[in-house]
Each structure stands twice: as structure tokens, then as C-alpha cells.
């Protein structure tokens, strides 16, 4: 059973629907006991970091997320879920979970490419260059693209955490991995076949990966 | 770098496509769920549904369509038409749509944009704009006027002013339709698209007038559009999405080519 953490951060049903399509049983819940029973944890979310952290603290899910990562349960962060596992986010000047060392920054206002000012948010399909072979990203073709929608991007302070990179005016970290934790800035549940492949890989993953 | 998005638009009335979509073997598909699935498999980057049903029963049928689409395709899709309240938005989003678009209602009641953005996040709120060209006036200095009710009612509002205002209110994206170009298959309104897209920070989807791949090339380069809406040119199988993407790729416009 895959546990999807519900912390009032947007509509989480799209992840559940993708898992249903993959025939992976899942539960969307804010009850930590049910999440304790899950073999894997998916931590999704859209919205703002400030409200998300307030909901996590109020529900106590912040402590349980730390615990699941420490206990070795496979954990997958998606989009806002990925951003709040860092120490700090510039969005709403928010202290975050501090599971991954580093910060989440806003795309610079004068972001440019080919002499054109780039739109913010970064919305649409883009490449991710994966740095090494990780079981969750195994078999993903190099030319695959993923669906992004975000105005802030993760910046790990220890580059060993970064496993995937994307170009949008600047080169930013689109995927981090360490031990049993994997987190992506894009939406695998909305990224067609390559995205579904990542979710399927995650559901089969035991949570071990040496960098 | 970000790919330019190619987005088929499906018009739905009472749970059925208003015009059948032709697929392999010229089979006519009237079911929006099947049509969406087919476009998903053919490489659409996103899908737009426009619900032209007005009745309450019609809306309930559309919500069911949205739910079934969300179970079958795993790319973003949006739903527009007849969205009048934040509660209407909630139903569509909970049924599984990524985005909702508001058009007439946003002009009449702009707070639906800010309330929608606050409740669901800006990324969920698309501002649909129907625009016609007129001689420039004091009120409408760009010569592009907002029209509502499917293009029937002029508003006296300048399109550029409205685009910036909607961005300020929290719209996450603009779907910009030229009433003059719509249905002509003669090409997009490129100067309108460039004007709006270069003056807002949010992505702009160009709509109205697509007939040939050259039209998409033009609006995605000179028009500075971030995405292009297409309808008849793919519904009648004049072109496939793969052909359009190959055409653009060969002319240095980045599109998503693996799906």
C-alpha cells in the first residue's frame, strides 16, 4: 500500500489516479497511523510553502515525515512536497522541514534565454538530465520530458544530493536523491508515459541507493 | 529549455463532442473521453475542453466526463465554459482537471480570478480572452477589444489592459482567442499574440485561426506564444500532432518529441 500524504496542499487525487492506473493500491490520508502502515510514502502538493508548512506543523505530519525518512521507508517528494523538505524557502520566507540541506529560491526576475525574457512560472514540458543510474529513474529515455509548473526551484547546498538538472534560463536541480528519499520538482503523475514509469519504479523500489 | 506546447481543443455539448473527431481509418469519434485518450497517445502536450452546455444537467454530465478523462490521460488538461463561481471551479478541479478557464464571468466579476487563485493556486486559473480588432479609441488604445458571450457582446475594455489586470489578480495563464481569426484556418492573430505575450509575465496560449503547421511556427516565434491551441486541422486529420511537431522541430522550435 502506497500512502499519499494529505496536508491540504492542493488536489492530491491526480497522484492517486495515476497509481490506480498502475494498479498500485494507495491511500490519501492525513492520519499518520495509516501512513505508518504504508510501504511507501508519496509527499505531493501544489500551492504556497508558507501555508503548506503551517498545515504540516499543525497536523504534526512534519515530525512523522522526518521519522519515515530516518526509518528507511521509501519516500517520494513531488513539486511543493519536494520544496518543503529543504531547510528554507524564499516563498513566504518559510522555514521548512530541513530533511535536505539547502534552500528553495525564486527564479530571478530578469530570467532570459536567446534575448527573450522568460515567463514565470516555468510551466510546461522540459528535459531532465539525470546524473547517474538510480532505480527510480531506471529506463527513462534521455529525450523524455516532464511537466513542470513552479516559480521557485530547489538549490541543495550539498551537490551530492542533486541527481537531475533542468535548464530554464539557469540550470536548476530538478531531482534530488539520498538513501531512501527521492524528490522531484516536476509532476510525474502528469508527465505521460515517462512519468508513470517513474511512479511504477518508485512503487517497486526497496529504498536502497548508494550515491 | 521549455518545449512549446501543442494543445488540441475539444468542444463538448451535453457530454458529446460538438463535431466528431476523425481518427485512424476515418472513424468518427463523438466521445470526448476517447478523443482525449487518442490525442494523449498521439503526443498532445495538454488538452483543453470547452463545455458549451448551459443547463444544470449538462454541467453534471461534464463533471462525469472530466472524471473519466482524468482516469485515462496523464497529462494536464483544462476545462472552460460556463464557470461562474469558485464552487464551479472546485467541482471541475476535484473531478481531476488541472486548470479551469474563466472568460465572460471574469470580465463581469474579476474577483473570481483572485478568489480562484487564492483557493486553488494561480497555476489552476486560466484567463480565457476573446478579442476583436477595432479602430483604436481613447478607451481602447491598442485597437483590441475584449468581447464576451462567445464573441457576441463588446465590453469597451482594452485587451492589453485586461490581460495585465488579470495577471495582477492572480491568473496563472492566458488563453488568447482572436474572434476575427477563429474558424478561418488562415493563421493566428500574430500581432495581438505578440502584444499580449510580451507585456505579461505569465504564459500565453494562442488560439483561433490554426490551419497549417506554418501558422503555429509563426505564432510561436514572431507571436511569442508559449503554446498553440489547435482544433479543425487535427480533428479532421488534415495534420497529425506528430507532423506538426516535426515541422516545428525542423525549424528550430523546441517541442516534446518523446511520449
Interface residues (C-beta under 8 A of the other chain):
Chain A: X10 X11 X13 X14 X17 X18 X20 X21 X46 X47 X48 X113 X116 X117 X118 X119 X120 X121 X122 X123 X124 X125 X126 X127 X141 X143 X144 X145 X147 X148 X149 X167 X168 X189 X190 X191 X192 X193 X194 X195 X196
Chain B: X1 X2 X3 X4 X5 X40 X45 X70 X71 X74 X75 X76 X93 X94 X96 X98 X120 X121 X122 X123 X172 X173 X201 X202 X203 X224 X226 X227 X256 X257 X258 X259
